[in-house]
């Protein structure tokens, strides 16, 4: 049995990192798996990697996206490349989709894959599979019964692009031959509420991590609080709540030193270097306002570093409140400050429990077996 994983990127973004980690876990555990990304296609050789993505952004602009800050919040899957002629695709028994936006696969290519008769698994790293185009819908519930009046789009748009994308997905899923995998129970339950999910098979399998890379080190930990985000200016990452929580701690007379990756120090791409950073700080804080199953929490916990985060998305599935970290009330900077204070006071026992949780719930062997069972169930 050969499995082909499809991902727009190989290293950029949490979904890409999760896909590559799964690839390595499958290969280590006896599954013949490979990965095909946008950059691997011969069409891209010698061409700008972002060309198709630019076309997609122009289409979104043409659809009257409400603000420039929302330009990357949407994907309509109009642009893409045909992968069905590639050797990797033709030899595969199972096609395993991951995050495939920004000009990698369009609805046309997805139609070909669905109609090919190959077994299909689709891991959802955000809400896009069941919305009309957005990756995180926030408080919007228009997509529960067909997308309309999208808050990301100006009301005077010439046509409703989100409704059109939603209809594309409805037609695509009508064959009901895709097994959807949510990375968190939260995303599975949210997806099942949507009309596009009716009759679809949706299961939950978390991401995995290499615990030989991400592990505790025999070093003296600092008192620093670590924050990590690809873009610290992304409002969804909630940095302002962490800044407010630190201000509250200092007003109480407690020591609070934040190290923000992307603000205080440059972004780190090397996993070993990143693991060493996790292993030397006192705690990791993720004040995200919307998130699925953050790799950063898993990485920190694997390094024996307790975490603090809001009660949102898949975060409370990862952090067990006052067992291996602290789950703060949503958008509550005071409770976030209380959580940081609690974790700093109990860092040793919480850190040991965090490492144990990762070993039990997210190990490569465990997650590879989960996926292999899904593949085998489709083939045999």
URTA-V839097 format. One record per helix or strand of 3 or more residues. SS is the DSSP state (~ for helix, > for strand). FROM is the first residue (numbers start at 0). LEN is the number of residues. If there is no record, write none. Layout:
SS;FROM;LEN
SS;FROM;LEN
//
This chain:
>;1;6
~;13;15
>;31;6
~;37;3
~;41;3
~;50;12
~;67;3
~;86;5
>;93;4
~;106;9
>;118;6
~;127;3
~;141;4
~;160;13
>;177;5
~;184;8
~;194;3
>;200;4
>;223;5
~;234;3
~;238;13
>;256;5
~;270;10
>;282;4
~;294;8
>;306;4
~;314;4
>;324;4
~;332;13
~;346;15
~;363;16
//
